[in-house]
Amino acid sequence: SSVMVGFPGETDADYDELRSFVAEGNIDHLGVFEYSPEPGTKARDLPGPVNGQEPSAGTTELIRLMETLTESRGRAAEGRSLDVLVDRVIQDCGPFAAAGRTEGQAWETDGEVLITSGARAPAPGEMVAVTVTGARGFDLVGEIENGRNTNG
C-alpha cells in the first residue's frame, strides 16, 4: 500500500485514522509519501495546507510503526526456509556475509535478507536456501542451509 501525509485539508483526525489503520497490521508493505505542491496540479491551490513540519513527523511515525510491525512478522518467521537470490556480498559488516531478496521483496522498496557468514560466502546472482533466524527492522536475518539446493 502507498499513503500520502500532509495533503491540503488533512486534519489531525484524518491522520489518526490513517495511523490506526496502519497499526492494525494488515498491510504487508507500506510506502509513505509526503505531499508536495507541484506546479500545474489542482491540489497546489487547495486551501488548508499542512504545516511544513507535520508531514515529516507523520511520515517518520508511520515508517517506524510499519518497521516495528514488519520486524515482528519477521521474528514470527524464524525457522522458515526461504529461497534467496543474493544481490551483494557485504564486506566488514559484523556477522553478515551477504544480502539478497526473496521473490516477495522488491529491490529498493522492501527489506532484504541479511545472510550470516558461514562456511562460505555466496556470490551475487546465486540462489541459496536460507533458514530465517531473526529479523532486524525491515530485514530478515538468516543462514545458508547446508545440503539443500535451490532451483535458480
C-alpha positions as CSV (number, residue, x, y, z in Angstrom):
1,S,0.0,0.0,0.0
2,S,1.0,3.6,-0.5
3,V,-0.2,6.5,1.5
4,M,0.3,10.3,1.5
5,V,0.6,12.5,4.5
6,G,0.2,16.3,4.6
7,F,-2.4,16.7,1.8
8,P,-4.1,20.1,2.0
9,G,-7.0,19.9,4.3
10,E,-5.7,16.9,6.2
11,T,-6.8,17.1,9.8
12,D,-5.4,15.5,12.9
13,A,-8.4,13.2,12.9
14,D,-7.6,12.1,9.4
15,Y,-4.0,11.3,10.3
16,D,-5.1,9.5,13.5
17,E,-7.4,7.3,11.4
18,L,-4.5,6.5,9.0
19,R,-2.2,5.7,11.9
20,S,-4.8,3.4,13.4
21,F,-5.3,1.7,10.1
22,V,-1.5,1.0,9.7
23,A,-1.3,-0.1,13.4
24,E,-3.9,-2.8,12.7
25,G,-1.1,-4.6,11.0
26,N,-3.0,-5.8,7.9
27,I,-0.5,-4.2,5.4
28,D,2.4,-6.2,4.2
29,H,4.4,-3.4,2.6
30,L,3.9,0.3,3.0
31,G,5.2,3.3,1.1
32,V,4.7,6.7,2.9
33,F,4.9,9.8,0.9
34,E,4.7,13.5,1.9
35,Y,2.5,15.8,-0.1
36,S,4.4,18.4,-2.0
37,P,2.8,21.2,-4.1
38,E,3.6,20.6,-7.8
39,P,3.2,23.2,-10.5
40,G,0.2,22.7,-12.6
41,T,-1.7,20.4,-10.2
42,K,-5.1,21.2,-8.8
43,A,-4.0,20.3,-5.3
44,R,-1.4,23.1,-5.3
45,D,-4.2,25.6,-4.9
46,L,-6.3,23.8,-2.4
47,P,-7.0,25.5,0.9
48,G,-5.7,24.2,4.2
49,P,-2.0,23.4,3.5
50,V,-0.5,21.5,6.4
51,N,2.3,23.0,8.4
52,G,5.7,22.0,6.8
53,Q,6.9,20.1,9.9
54,E,3.8,18.0,10.4
55,P,4.0,15.8,7.2
56,S,7.7,14.9,8.0
57,A,6.8,13.9,11.6
58,G,3.8,11.9,10.3
59,T,5.9,10.2,7.7
60,T,8.6,9.3,10.2
61,E,6.0,8.0,12.7
62,L,4.2,5.8,10.1
63,I,7.5,4.4,8.8
64,R,8.7,3.5,12.3
65,L,5.3,1.9,13.1
66,M,5.5,-0.2,9.9
67,E,9.1,-1.2,10.7
68,T,8.0,-2.4,14.1
69,L,5.2,-4.5,12.6
70,T,7.4,-5.9,9.9
71,E,10.1,-6.9,12.4
72,S,7.5,-8.7,14.5
73,R,6.4,-10.6,11.4
74,G,10.0,-11.4,10.6
75,R,10.6,-12.8,14.0
76,A,7.5,-15.0,13.7
77,A,9.0,-16.5,10.5
78,E,12.1,-17.9,12.4
79,G,12.8,-21.4,11.3
80,R,11.2,-20.9,7.9
81,S,13.1,-21.9,4.8
82,L,13.4,-19.3,2.0
83,D,15.0,-19.2,-1.4
84,V,17.1,-16.1,-1.6
85,L,18.7,-14.5,-4.7
86,V,22.0,-13.0,-3.5
87,D,22.3,-9.3,-4.5
88,R,25.6,-8.4,-2.9
89,V,28.5,-9.5,-0.7
90,I,28.9,-7.5,2.5
91,Q,32.4,-6.5,3.5
92,D,33.3,-5.7,7.1
93,C,29.7,-5.7,8.4
94,G,29.9,-7.9,11.5
95,P,28.2,-11.3,11.2
96,F,26.7,-10.6,7.7
97,A,28.4,-12.0,4.6
98,A,25.8,-11.3,2.0
99,A,22.4,-9.8,1.4
100,G,19.7,-10.9,-1.0
101,R,15.9,-11.0,-1.7
102,T,13.1,-13.5,-1.8
103,E,10.6,-13.5,-4.6
104,G,8.4,-11.2,-2.5
105,Q,11.0,-8.5,-1.8
106,A,11.4,-5.7,-4.4
107,W,14.7,-4.0,-4.8
108,E,15.0,-0.5,-3.2
109,T,11.4,-0.9,-1.9
110,D,11.3,-3.7,0.6
111,G,13.7,-5.1,3.1
112,E,16.3,-7.7,2.3
113,V,17.6,-11.0,3.8
114,L,20.9,-10.5,5.6
115,I,22.8,-13.7,5.4
116,T,25.2,-14.5,8.2
117,S,28.6,-15.7,7.5
118,G,29.1,-19.4,7.4
119,A,31.3,-21.9,5.8
120,R,31.2,-19.9,2.6
121,A,30.0,-16.5,1.4
122,P,27.5,-16.8,-1.5
123,A,28.2,-14.9,-4.7
124,P,25.9,-12.2,-6.2
125,G,23.5,-13.9,-8.6
126,E,23.5,-17.1,-6.7
127,M,20.2,-18.6,-5.4
128,V,20.7,-20.0,-1.9
129,A,18.4,-21.8,0.6
130,V,18.3,-19.7,3.8
131,T,16.7,-20.5,7.2
132,V,15.3,-17.4,8.9
133,T,17.0,-16.9,12.3
134,G,15.6,-13.5,13.2
135,A,14.6,-10.0,12.0
136,R,16.1,-6.6,12.1
137,G,13.7,-3.8,11.2
138,F,12.5,-4.3,7.7
139,D,15.1,-7.0,7.1
140,L,15.1,-10.8,7.7
141,V,18.2,-12.4,9.1
142,G,19.2,-16.0,8.1
143,E,21.8,-18.5,7.5
144,I,22.5,-20.7,4.5
145,E,21.1,-24.2,4.8
146,N,23.6,-27.0,4.2
147,G,22.7,-29.7,1.9
148,R,19.7,-28.1,0.2
149,N,20.0,-26.9,-3.3
150,T,17.7,-24.4,-4.9
151,N,16.4,-24.3,-8.4
152,G,17.6,-20.9,-9.6
